Amino acid sequence: MSDELEINDGMVRAVVRPALGAGLVRFDWVHGGVLEPLFRPAPAGATPVVFDFASIVLLPWSNRVSGGGFEFEGRWHPLAPNVPGDPYPNHGNGFELAWQVARASATGVRLTVDSAGPGPYRYAATLDYAVAGGALTMAMAIENRGDSALPFGLGFHPWLVRDPDTLLLAPARAVWLEDAGHLPAGDEPVPIPAGWAFDAASPIEAAARANYALAPIAEVSPADFRVKGGLTFANVNGESRSLWSAPRSNVSRGAAAEAGLS
């Protein structure tokens, strides 16, 4: 599509949509002329909603802010919800903005954006995607252009391909559990629960099915849950929650978050 930018080093390729939040719609391994998705590819055809992307950017904060806003240095800063169906402001607004292309080459692109909001935030941000040696580098910087100091947070939200052949290596000593609103449950992390330890690279299908069974959603029983496949993000842009229309090698954010897998 004319509004997509592709970067490719012959080993991996990434496809960027600057005007749709600067997210990635694909990140693939290239071998023998075949594209093997490394991130979940966005649906082909119609313009996807951003939560169907392969990866999105998170700024000027990541995750949810409860309580209607936050207090910082003695001032209260209200924030409004920004994702339909979610009562909390979520992941900032960078993924909602049209970014500008500052420069682009066959293997890299730099994007920029200026934002007046949300809430008290006034900022300028720079985003770089580059591929080299079969690896993708993503880098982001932000400048506070407001009249007072504020806490900022930056991040990336990729959706990794997750199928029966996927191995996960994630050594960790503790984990933050979440409540029904996808906020931290408690004030401290807890030891890794049984079945969640991935100190050595291990298949994740059994763990994913076991975790889903702890908190299944009404549409899919634990017996019918499959690692290959997933659900759309709940109520994005007015679209109700529904099953994917075709098999996908992932569980999307909607299913993962509600099943306690994210």
N, C-alpha and C positions, 0 to 999 in steps of 0.2 A: 504494500500500500504506500501511497505517496507520502504519508505522514509518519512512516516508519524509517528508522535508521538501522542498518545492519553493520556490525563490526565482526571481522572474521580473520583469524590468523592461519586458517587451513587445518587447525586442530579442533578449535571450538568456535562457536559463533553466538552472538547475542543480538537480539532485535529490540530496539528501544522505541517507545512512543512518547516523544517529548511533550506533545500537546495534551496527553492524557496522564498527567502526573509524573512524567519522566520514568515510568515503570518499564520493566522488561516484559515483553509478551512471549519471548522464548530465550532459553539458554541451552544450547545443544552441543554434544560431542559430535564431531564430523569424522567419519571413518568410511572409506570405500564409497564415497558419494552418498552415504546414508546418514541421516540425522538421528541421533539418539538423545532424547531429552534428558537433561540433568536437573533442570527445574521443570515443574509442571507447566506445560505449554497452555497459553490462553486459547479458548475455543476459536477455531478458524471461522471466517465469514463475517458475521455481524460484529459491529464494534462491541468488544467485551466491556463489562463493568470492571472497575479497577481491582476488585477483590477476586476476579477471575484471572488476574495477571500471573505471570511466572514469579514476579518480585515487584514490590512497591517500596517507596521511600517513606520514612517516618521522620517528620519534623514539623514544628519545633519541639515536639515531645513524642514519646512512644507509649503505647498502651493507653489505658483509660485513666481519666481524672474524675474521682468521685466528689460528692458534696457540692456540685454546682460551680466549682472553681477551686482556687487555692489562695492561701495567704503567704506573702513573701515580704520580708523586711517591714512588717507592720501594715501592709496594704493588702486589701482583699481584691482578687482579680476573678471576676465571674467568667465562666466558659460555658458555651451552649453545646448541646449534643449535635453531632455532625453526620452521624450514620443512621439512616432510617432503621427503626427497630432496636436501637441501642440507646439506653437512657443516659449514657455518659459520653462526653467528648472523647474521641478515640483517635490516636495516632496522628494528631495534629491536622494540618491542611495541605502539606506538600504534595500528597498523592492526588489532591483535587485540582491542582493548579496547572496551567499551561506554561511549560518551561521553554526558554529560548535556547537555540543552538548557538553557542559561542564559537565553536570550531568542531570540525569532524574530519576524520580520515578513515582509511580502510580498517584500522585496528583500534580506533579510539574516538570518543566524543566527549566534549565538555558542554554542560548545560547550565543555565543560570535562571534564577527567578527572584523577583522582589514581591514581598507580601505585606499588606497592611491588615494584619489580623492573623489568626483569630484572637479575640479578646484583646489583651494588652500588647500582643506581639507585633512588632514591626521589624522585619528582617530581610536580609539578602542572603542567598545561598548559592553555592556552586557544587555541581555534581559531575564526577568523572567516571566513565566506564571505559575500560581498556582490556584488550585480550592480547596475550603474549605467551608463547611457550605452552599453549594448551591450558592456560589459566585465565580466569576473569578477575580483574581488580575493580572494586567499586569504592569510591572515596567521596566524601561529602564534607563541606565546610559551611559554617553559618556565621553571619555577623549581625549582632544586635543593633538595629537602627532606631530603637525606641529611646525615650527620654529617661529611662530608669533601668537599673539592673533587673534581670529576670533569670530564672532557671531555664536552661534549654536542654533538650535531649535529641540526639540524632540516631537513626538506625535504618536497617534494611530488613524487609520482611519477605524472604524468599519462600516459596512453596516447593519443597523438594519432592522429587519423584519418590514414591513409596509403594513398592510392590513386593511380592514374596522373595525376590532376589536381592532386595536392598539390605545392606548391612549398616549398622549404626555403631559408631565408636564415640562415646560421650562420657569420659570419666568425670565423676562428680561425687562430692561428699554429702550434699544436701540438695533439697528441691523446695521451691515455693509452691504450695498448693493453692488452688483458687476456689472462690465461692461461686454461687450460682450466677453472679453478675460478672464473672471473670476478673474479679479483684482478688488481691492476696487474702487468703484465709488465715488470719493470725498475724502476729508481729514478727515471727521468726521463721526461717526455713526449717524443714524437718529432715531427718535422715532419709536416705533413698528407700522407698518402699520395696518390698519383695517383688521381684519381676521387673523392676525398673532400672536395674544396674546394667550398664553397658561399658564396663571397664575394658572389655575386649570386644572387638568387632563381632557382632552377633546379628542374626536375622531378627527383624522386628515384627514379623507378622503375628506370632503368638502373643507377644507383649501388647501389640495394638489391639488385638481381639480381647484380651483379658482386661485391658484398661477401658475399652469401650463398654464392656459388660458391667463395669462399676457404675456407669451413669448413662444408660442408653436413652435415646430420644424416641418419641412415640412412633415416628415414621418407620424406624428400622429396628427390629428386634435384635438382640445379641446373636441369635442363631443365623440371622440373615445378613449380619454385618460382614463386609468384605474389605480387606486392605486395598484391593484393586477396585477403585470406585470411590464415591463420596457424595457429598451434598453441596448444594450451592450455599453461599453465605446468606445468612438469614436476613431477608427484607432489605436488600440493597437496592437503592433507587426505586423503591416501591415494588420490587419483585418479591413474591412470597417464596418461602423456603420450599424447595422441591428437589427431587432426585435428578442427578445428571441424566441427560438423554442418551448418553453413550458411555461405555466403560472408560475410565480414566485411571491412570496409574498413580493414584494419590488418594488421600482423604483431604478434602479441602478444609479451609480454616473453619467454616461453619461446623462441620462434623467434628473436627479435631478439638475445637474450643469447647463444644458442648459435651464431648466425651472425656474431657480432661486430659487430652493428649498433647495440647499445645504448650 
